[in-house]
Amino acid sequence: MWSTGTVLLVLSMPLSAMGFLPGMAAASGSRVRSDGANFRLLASDTPEVLPEFADKKEYMEYMETVSLLPEGFAVGTAKGTFVSEEAPLLGNLPIKATVIHLTKGASDNWAAVFTKNRFPGAPVIVGRKRLASGGPIHALVINNKVSNVCSGGDGVGNSELVCQAVADVLNLPGGAATVLPSSTGVIGWRLPAKELADDIVPKAAENLQSSSALAAAEAICTTDRYPKVRSKTLSNGARLVGIAKGAGMIEPNMATMLCYIMTDATIPKAKLQTMLSESVNQSFNSISVDGDESTSDTVVLVSSNQKGEVPDEEFRESLDFVCKGLSADIVRNGEGTGHVIRVQIDNFPGSDHLARRLGRHVVNSPLFKCAVSGNDPNTGRLAAAVGSFMGKFANEEDISGMTLTLGGRVIFSQGKFVLEGDAVEKEISQHMSNAQFDEHSDYPPHQRFVEIGINFNGAGSGKAVVMGSDLTAEYVAVNADYRS
């Protein structure tokens, strides 16, 4: 399912129980790097399956060891406040800005993929324009709290104002046209562009550092419970480091909420765009938390060109590795998520694209999501979801040989359920329970899934792996009071 040639690290106990100490890298290949008076062990890579963690402190210490930036990048973050013109009674609200600077100069080698939502945010409109122009990128600027989508003011003008502030404070020769903006947060509110341009962006620029991407991963969050970083070191020493945010309004049609992947490997622009688009289809287009596609979805891949080229296949596999890891992290970090559901579809009588749609249909079924939330082995809801999709979109196909599994146990075969009493019920319920975690948790304690298999046994060659979340009362609570 994941990229080949990767090292798999699976820990059955928290890092602290294995002697992991603050500042100690959990993987080999680390090197000591100085950052002022602080010395940290960095440059480890994230494995396909992250270790288990006892608490947030342990998680954050581990994240620091895998977040070393590629050469030629610096990130800076800053906090500020604003009063919404649309909801002034909410008073002063917090907002953060993140600046990513290519310190060795602007790069022509960058790629991006954006939402297909017909009401895109102003930063998406600006980003599409930058991409279409074929010009270089020298910096990125991201704000949270306000998504700058269809607001009453001049959304595009506000995005450009913030870009100009970045260009001014960093003295970028190409000006605002070499700055790529992103915004995430409340839809419909005006961007507090003046506060960002005059105060918060300059402070973020003052805080630029070239050691770790972790601060940026934290600053771009909204309702995310914790930051997400995935990294991979290539054979020539170049690195791929990706950060992402997204917890709700997650069923991407092109990317995820916001994702930024940085590399110092030299890859031509045309190849970057093709590889990114293909990788997104297998990762961010194969997840769903709540079935709602954002107006701000953006994924950006940019090279600082500080290291040489690597074989295309090696870079492609590494990019897939980072994207698939981040997409899984987003689902696990979903608003109110207490289980992650992983659906593997094989031998589907149709295209891979239609197989992905089937997987998303299953993980978006409210009845099935609720059953998973309660560790209830209500297998009829799973079969009903599959049958519903096939009846609507593949009604002529033969599904008589289809097999369904849950937790590796066959539950449906040859058109009939295969359920053998209380022992099977308990086994399936225990599988769900083993994959459960606290939906309020501010770190990912483990990487386990509720495993669903749908095999059409020779009916076709379509295949897909799709991830989704359960549905809890916490999801409702978060989204009932999102703006404040």
C-alpha positions as CSV (number, residue, x, y, z in Angstrom):
1,M,0.0,0.0,0.0
2,W,2.7,2.5,0.9
3,S,5.9,3.3,-1.0
4,T,8.5,0.6,-1.2
5,G,12.0,0.6,0.2
6,T,11.0,2.3,3.4
7,V,12.0,1.3,6.9
8,L,9.1,0.2,9.1
9,L,9.4,1.0,12.8
10,V,6.6,-0.5,14.9
11,L,6.8,0.0,18.7
12,S,4.4,-1.8,21.0
13,M,5.0,0.5,23.9
14,P,5.5,4.2,24.5
15,L,9.0,5.7,23.8
16,S,9.5,6.6,27.4
17,A,9.2,2.9,28.3
18,M,12.0,2.2,25.9
19,G,14.4,4.7,27.3
20,F,13.6,7.6,25.0
21,L,14.8,10.8,26.6
22,P,14.3,14.5,25.6
23,G,16.6,15.3,22.7
24,M,17.3,11.7,21.9
25,A,16.5,10.7,18.3
26,A,14.4,7.6,17.9
27,A,15.9,6.5,14.7
28,S,19.4,6.1,13.4
29,G,21.1,8.5,11.0
30,S,20.7,11.5,13.3
31,R,23.4,14.2,13.6
32,V,24.0,16.9,16.1
33,R,23.2,20.4,14.9
34,S,23.8,23.7,16.8
35,D,21.0,26.3,17.1
36,G,22.4,29.1,19.2
37,A,23.1,27.7,22.7
38,N,20.8,24.7,22.2
39,F,22.0,21.4,20.7
40,R,19.5,18.9,19.4
41,L,19.7,15.6,17.7
42,L,17.9,16.1,14.4
43,A,17.7,14.8,10.8
44,S,16.0,11.5,11.7
45,D,13.2,10.4,9.3
46,T,9.7,9.6,10.2
47,P,9.0,5.8,9.7
48,E,5.9,4.6,7.9
49,V,4.3,3.9,11.3
50,L,5.1,6.4,14.0
51,P,6.0,5.1,17.5
52,E,3.5,5.0,20.3
53,F,3.6,7.9,22.7
54,A,2.7,8.3,26.4
55,D,1.8,12.0,26.3
56,K,2.1,15.2,24.3
57,K,5.5,16.1,25.7
58,E,6.9,12.8,24.4
59,Y,5.2,13.3,21.0
60,M,6.6,16.9,20.6
61,E,10.1,15.8,21.6
62,Y,10.0,13.1,19.0
63,M,8.6,15.5,16.4
64,E,11.6,17.8,16.9
65,T,13.9,15.0,16.0
66,V,12.3,14.5,12.6
67,S,11.7,18.1,11.6
68,L,15.1,19.4,10.4
69,L,14.5,21.7,7.4
70,P,16.1,21.0,4.1
71,E,18.9,23.4,3.1
72,G,17.8,26.7,1.8
73,F,14.7,27.1,3.9
74,A,13.8,29.1,6.9
75,V,10.5,29.4,8.8
76,G,9.2,32.0,11.2
77,T,5.9,32.3,13.0
78,A,4.2,35.0,15.1
79,K,0.9,35.6,17.0
80,G,-1.4,38.6,17.0
81,T,-5.0,39.5,17.5
82,F,-7.8,41.1,15.4
83,V,-11.5,42.0,15.7
84,S,-13.7,40.4,13.1
85,E,-15.8,43.0,11.1
86,E,-18.5,40.4,10.7
87,A,-18.7,39.4,14.4
88,P,-17.2,42.2,16.5
89,L,-19.0,41.0,19.6
90,L,-16.6,38.2,19.8
91,G,-13.9,40.7,20.7
92,N,-10.2,40.2,20.2
93,L,-9.5,36.9,18.5
94,P,-6.1,35.2,18.1
95,I,-4.5,34.8,14.7
96,K,-1.1,33.4,13.6
97,A,1.1,34.0,10.6
98,T,3.8,31.7,9.2
99,V,6.5,32.7,6.7
100,I,8.5,30.2,4.8
101,H,11.5,31.8,3.1
102,L,13.8,30.3,0.4
103,T,17.0,31.8,1.8
104,K,19.2,31.1,-1.2
105,G,16.9,32.8,-3.7
106,A,13.7,32.4,-5.6
107,S,13.0,29.0,-7.2
108,D,11.4,28.1,-10.5
109,N,11.0,24.5,-9.3
110,W,7.7,24.4,-7.5
111,A,4.3,22.8,-7.9
112,A,0.9,23.2,-6.4
113,V,-2.6,21.6,-6.4
114,F,-5.7,23.4,-5.3
115,T,-9.3,22.7,-4.3
116,K,-11.9,22.1,-7.0
117,N,-14.6,23.8,-4.8
118,R,-16.4,26.4,-7.0
119,F,-16.2,29.0,-4.2
120,P,-12.4,29.0,-3.7
121,G,-10.7,31.3,-1.2
122,A,-8.9,34.4,-2.4
123,P,-5.4,32.9,-1.7
124,V,-6.4,29.9,-4.0
125,I,-7.2,32.4,-6.7
126,V,-3.9,34.2,-6.2
127,G,-2.1,30.8,-6.1
128,R,-3.6,29.6,-9.3
129,K,-2.5,32.8,-11.0
130,R,1.1,32.4,-9.7
131,L,1.2,28.8,-10.9
132,A,-0.2,29.7,-14.3
133,S,2.3,32.5,-14.8
134,G,5.2,30.0,-14.5
135,G,7.1,32.5,-12.3
136,P,9.4,31.7,-9.4
137,I,8.5,31.5,-5.7
138,H,10.7,33.1,-3.0
139,A,8.5,32.8,0.0
140,L,5.1,31.5,1.3
141,V,2.9,33.1,3.9
142,I,0.1,31.3,5.8
143,N,-2.4,32.6,8.3
144,N,-4.9,30.7,10.3
145,K,-8.3,31.7,11.9
146,V,-9.7,33.5,8.7
147,S,-9.8,31.7,5.4
148,N,-10.5,34.8,3.2
149,V,-13.3,33.1,1.2
150,C,-16.1,35.1,-0.5
151,S,-15.8,37.9,2.1
152,G,-17.5,41.2,1.7
153,G,-14.2,43.0,1.0
154,D,-11.5,42.7,-1.6
155,G,-10.2,39.2,-0.7
156,V,-7.7,39.0,-3.5
157,G,-6.4,42.6,-2.7
158,N,-6.1,41.6,1.0
159,S,-4.0,38.5,0.1
160,E,-1.8,40.6,-2.2
161,L,-1.3,43.2,0.6
162,V,0.0,40.5,2.9
163,C,2.2,39.1,0.1
164,Q,3.6,42.6,-0.4
165,A,4.4,42.9,3.3
166,V,6.4,39.7,3.1
167,A,8.2,40.9,0.0
168,D,9.0,44.2,1.8
169,V,10.3,42.8,5.0
170,L,12.4,40.2,3.3
171,N,13.6,42.5,0.5
172,L,12.5,40.1,-2.2
173,P,13.8,41.2,-5.7
174,G,10.7,39.8,-7.4
175,G,8.3,41.5,-5.0
176,A,4.8,40.2,-4.0
177,A,4.5,38.2,-7.2
178,T,7.1,35.7,-5.8
179,V,5.1,35.2,-2.6
180,L,2.5,32.4,-2.4
181,P,-0.4,33.0,0.1
182,S,-2.6,30.6,2.0
183,S,-5.4,31.2,4.6
184,T,-7.4,28.8,6.7
185,G,-10.2,29.3,9.2
186,V,-13.7,30.9,9.2
187,I,-15.3,31.1,5.8
188,G,-16.9,34.5,4.9
189,W,-14.9,36.7,7.2
190,R,-12.6,39.5,5.8
191,L,-8.9,38.9,6.2
192,P,-7.4,41.2,8.8
193,A,-4.8,42.2,6.3
194,K,-3.7,45.4,8.0
195,E,-2.9,43.6,11.3
196,L,-1.1,40.8,9.4
197,A,0.9,43.2,7.1
198,D,1.8,45.8,9.7
199,D,2.4,43.7,12.8
200,I,2.2,39.9,12.6
201,V,4.1,39.2,9.3
202,P,7.1,41.4,10.3
203,K,7.3,39.6,13.6
204,A,7.2,36.2,11.9
205,A,10.1,37.4,9.6
206,E,12.1,38.4,12.7
207,N,11.6,34.9,14.0
208,L,12.9,33.1,10.9
209,Q,15.2,30.1,11.7
210,S,16.6,27.4,9.5
211,S,16.6,24.5,11.9
212,S,13.2,23.0,12.4
213,A,9.8,22.9,10.6
214,L,7.9,22.1,13.8
215,A,7.1,25.7,14.7
216,A,5.5,26.2,11.3
217,A,3.6,22.9,11.6
218,E,2.1,24.2,14.9
219,A,1.3,27.7,13.7
220,I,-0.8,26.7,10.7
221,C,-3.2,24.7,12.9
222,T,-6.8,25.7,13.6
223,T,-8.9,23.0,15.3
224,D,-6.0,20.5,14.9
225,R,-5.1,18.9,18.2
226,Y,-1.4,18.6,17.4
227,P,1.1,19.4,14.6
228,K,2.0,17.0,11.8
229,V,5.4,16.5,10.2
230,R,6.7,13.7,7.9
231,S,10.2,13.6,6.5
232,K,12.5,11.5,4.3
233,T,16.2,11.7,3.5
234,L,17.2,10.8,0.0
235,S,20.3,9.0,-1.2
236,N,22.2,12.2,-2.0
237,G,21.5,13.7,1.4
238,A,18.7,15.9,0.3
239,R,15.5,15.9,2.4
240,L,11.8,16.0,1.9
241,V,10.0,17.6,4.8
242,G,6.2,18.0,4.8
243,I,3.9,19.8,7.3
244,A,0.1,19.8,7.1
245,K,-3.0,21.1,8.9
246,G,-6.5,19.9,8.7
247,A,-9.0,18.4,11.1
248,G,-12.5,19.2,9.8
249,M,-14.1,19.9,6.4
250,I,-11.9,17.1,5.1
251,E,-12.8,15.3,1.9
252,P,-10.3,16.8,-0.5
253,N,-11.0,16.8,-4.2
254,M,-7.5,17.9,-5.1
255,A,-5.4,18.3,-2.0
256,T,-5.9,18.5,1.7
257,M,-6.6,21.5,3.9
258,L,-3.1,23.0,3.8
259,C,0.1,21.1,3.1
260,Y,3.6,22.3,2.4
261,I,6.4,20.0,1.3
262,M,10.0,21.4,1.1
263,T,13.0,19.7,-0.5
264,D,16.5,20.7,-1.4
265,A,16.7,18.1,-4.1
266,T,16.9,19.6,-7.6
267,I,13.8,18.4,-9.6
268,P,12.6,20.3,-12.7
269,K,9.3,22.1,-12.4
270,A,7.4,20.0,-14.9
271,K,8.4,16.7,-13.2
272,L,7.4,18.2,-9.8
273,Q,3.9,19.1,-11.0
274,T,3.3,15.6,-12.5
275,M,4.7,13.8,-9.5
276,L,2.7,15.9,-7.0
277,S,-0.6,15.5,-8.9
278,E,-0.1,11.7,-9.0
279,S,0.9,11.5,-5.3
280,V,-2.1,13.6,-4.2
281,N,-4.5,11.2,-5.9
282,Q,-3.1,8.3,-3.9
283,S,-3.0,10.1,-0.5
284,F,-5.0,13.3,0.1
285,N,-7.7,12.3,-2.4
286,S,-8.2,9.1,-0.5
287,I,-9.2,10.5,2.9
288,S,-12.3,11.8,4.5
289,V,-13.2,13.0,8.0
290,D,-16.7,14.5,7.4
291,G,-17.3,14.4,3.6
292,D,-17.0,18.2,3.2
293,E,-14.6,19.7,0.7
294,S,-12.9,22.8,1.8
295,T,-12.8,26.1,-0.1
296,S,-9.1,26.5,0.7
297,D,-7.4,23.1,0.0
298,T,-3.8,23.6,-1.1
299,V,-0.8,21.5,-1.3
300,V,2.6,23.0,-2.4
301,L,5.9,21.3,-3.2
302,V,8.9,23.6,-3.6
303,S,12.6,23.0,-4.1
304,S,15.4,25.2,-2.9
305,N,17.7,23.4,-5.5
306,Q,20.6,23.2,-3.0
307,K,21.3,19.5,-3.6
308,G,21.7,17.6,-6.8
309,E,19.2,15.5,-8.7
310,V,18.1,12.0,-7.6
311,P,16.5,9.3,-9.7
312,D,12.9,10.2,-10.6
313,E,11.6,6.9,-9.1
314,E,13.4,7.5,-5.8
315,F,12.0,11.0,-5.5
316,R,8.5,9.8,-6.5
317,E,8.5,7.1,-3.9
318,S,9.7,9.5,-1.2
319,L,7.1,12.0,-2.1
320,D,4.4,9.3,-1.9
321,F,5.8,8.3,1.5
322,V,5.5,11.8,2.9
323,C,2.1,12.5,1.4
324,K,0.6,9.2,2.6
325,G,2.0,9.7,6.1
326,L,0.5,13.2,6.3
327,S,-2.8,12.2,4.9
328,A,-3.1,9.4,7.6
329,D,-2.1,11.9,10.3
330,I,-4.8,14.3,9.2
331,V,-7.5,11.7,9.6
332,R,-6.1,10.6,13.0
333,N,-6.1,14.3,14.0
334,G,-9.7,14.8,12.7
335,E,-12.1,16.8,14.8
336,G,-13.6,14.5,17.4
337,T,-11.9,11.4,15.9
338,G,-11.7,8.4,18.2
339,H,-11.0,5.7,15.5
340,V,-9.4,5.8,12.1
341,I,-11.0,3.5,9.6
342,R,-8.9,2.1,6.8
343,V,-10.7,0.5,3.8
344,Q,-8.7,-1.6,1.4
345,I,-10.5,-2.4,-1.9
346,D,-9.2,-5.1,-4.3
347,N,-10.3,-6.5,-7.6
348,F,-13.0,-3.8,-8.1
349,P,-15.0,-4.0,-11.3
350,G,-14.0,-0.6,-12.5
351,S,-11.3,2.1,-12.3
352,D,-9.2,2.9,-9.3
353,H,-11.0,6.3,-9.2
354,L,-14.4,4.6,-8.8
355,A,-12.8,2.2,-6.2
356,R,-11.7,5.3,-4.2
357,R,-15.2,6.7,-4.4
358,L,-16.6,3.4,-2.9
359,G,-14.1,3.6,-0.1
360,R,-15.1,7.2,0.6
361,H,-18.8,6.2,0.5
362,V,-18.1,3.6,3.2
363,V,-16.1,5.9,5.6
364,N,-18.7,8.7,5.1
365,S,-21.7,6.5,6.1
366,P,-23.0,8.2,9.3
367,L,-24.5,4.9,10.5
368,F,-21.3,3.0,10.1
369,K,-19.2,5.8,11.5
370,C,-21.4,5.8,14.6
371,A,-21.2,2.0,15.0
372,V,-17.4,2.2,14.9
373,S,-17.4,5.0,17.5
374,G,-19.3,2.8,19.9
375,N,-17.2,-0.3,19.1
376,D,-20.4,-1.9,17.9
377,P,-19.9,-4.8,15.4
378,N,-23.0,-3.8,13.4
379,T,-21.7,-5.4,10.2
380,G,-25.0,-4.8,8.4
381,R,-24.2,-1.1,8.2
382,L,-21.0,-1.9,6.3
383,A,-22.6,-4.2,3.8
384,A,-25.5,-1.7,3.3
385,A,-23.0,1.1,2.5
386,V,-21.2,-1.1,0.0
387,G,-24.5,-2.2,-1.6
388,S,-25.8,1.3,-1.7
389,F,-22.8,2.5,-3.7
390,M,-22.8,-0.4,-6.1
391,G,-26.5,0.0,-6.8
392,K,-26.1,3.7,-7.6
393,F,-22.8,3.7,-9.5
394,A,-22.0,0.1,-10.7
395,N,-25.4,-1.5,-10.9
396,E,-24.5,-3.8,-13.8
397,E,-21.4,-5.3,-12.2
398,D,-21.4,-8.8,-10.7
399,I,-20.8,-8.6,-7.0
400,S,-21.9,-12.1,-6.1
401,G,-18.3,-13.1,-5.2
402,M,-17.6,-10.1,-3.0
403,T,-16.0,-10.7,0.4
404,L,-16.1,-8.3,3.3
405,T,-13.6,-8.5,6.2
406,L,-13.5,-6.5,9.4
407,G,-10.3,-6.8,11.5
408,G,-9.2,-9.6,9.2
409,R,-12.3,-11.7,10.0
410,V,-14.5,-12.6,7.0
411,I,-18.0,-11.3,7.8
412,F,-19.7,-11.5,4.4
413,S,-19.2,-13.9,1.5
414,Q,-21.1,-15.1,-1.5
415,G,-24.0,-12.8,-0.7
416,K,-24.4,-13.9,2.9
417,F,-23.1,-12.8,6.3
418,V,-20.7,-15.2,8.0
419,L,-21.3,-14.5,11.7
420,E,-20.8,-17.3,14.2
421,G,-22.2,-16.3,17.5
422,D,-20.9,-14.2,20.4
423,A,-17.3,-15.1,20.0
424,V,-17.1,-13.4,16.6
425,E,-19.1,-10.4,17.9
426,K,-16.6,-10.0,20.7
427,E,-13.6,-10.4,18.4
428,I,-14.8,-7.7,16.1
429,S,-15.7,-5.4,18.9
430,Q,-12.3,-5.9,20.5
431,H,-10.6,-5.1,17.2
432,M,-12.5,-1.7,17.1
433,S,-11.7,-1.1,20.8
434,N,-8.0,-1.8,20.2
435,A,-7.9,0.9,17.5
436,Q,-9.7,3.5,19.7
437,F,-8.1,6.6,21.3
438,D,-9.4,9.5,23.3
439,E,-11.2,11.9,20.9
440,H,-10.0,14.8,23.1
441,S,-6.3,13.7,23.0
442,D,-3.8,16.4,22.1
443,Y,-1.3,13.8,20.7
444,P,-1.6,10.5,18.7
445,P,-1.1,7.7,21.2
446,H,-0.9,5.0,18.6
447,Q,-1.2,4.3,14.8
448,R,-3.8,1.5,14.8
449,F,-6.8,1.3,12.4
450,V,-10.2,-0.3,12.2
451,E,-9.4,-2.5,9.2
452,I,-12.0,-3.0,6.5
453,G,-11.4,-5.3,3.5
454,I,-13.6,-5.3,0.3
455,N,-12.5,-7.9,-2.2
456,F,-14.5,-8.4,-5.4
457,N,-12.5,-11.6,-6.1
458,G,-11.7,-11.4,-9.8
459,A,-14.5,-9.2,-10.9
460,G,-12.0,-6.5,-12.0
461,S,-8.6,-4.9,-11.3
462,G,-9.5,-1.6,-9.6
463,K,-8.0,-1.0,-6.2
464,A,-7.8,1.7,-3.6
465,V,-7.0,2.4,0.1
466,V,-9.2,5.0,1.7
467,M,-9.0,6.3,5.3
468,G,-11.8,8.0,7.3
469,S,-12.9,8.7,10.9
470,D,-15.7,7.7,13.2
471,L,-18.4,10.2,14.3
472,T,-18.4,11.3,17.9
473,A,-20.3,13.8,20.0
474,E,-17.0,15.8,20.2
475,Y,-17.1,16.4,16.5
476,V,-20.5,18.1,16.9
477,A,-19.3,20.1,19.9
478,V,-16.3,21.4,18.0
479,N,-18.3,22.5,15.0
480,A,-21.2,23.9,17.0
481,D,-18.9,26.6,18.4
482,Y,-16.2,26.8,15.7
483,R,-15.9,30.6,15.2
484,S,-15.2,31.5,18.8
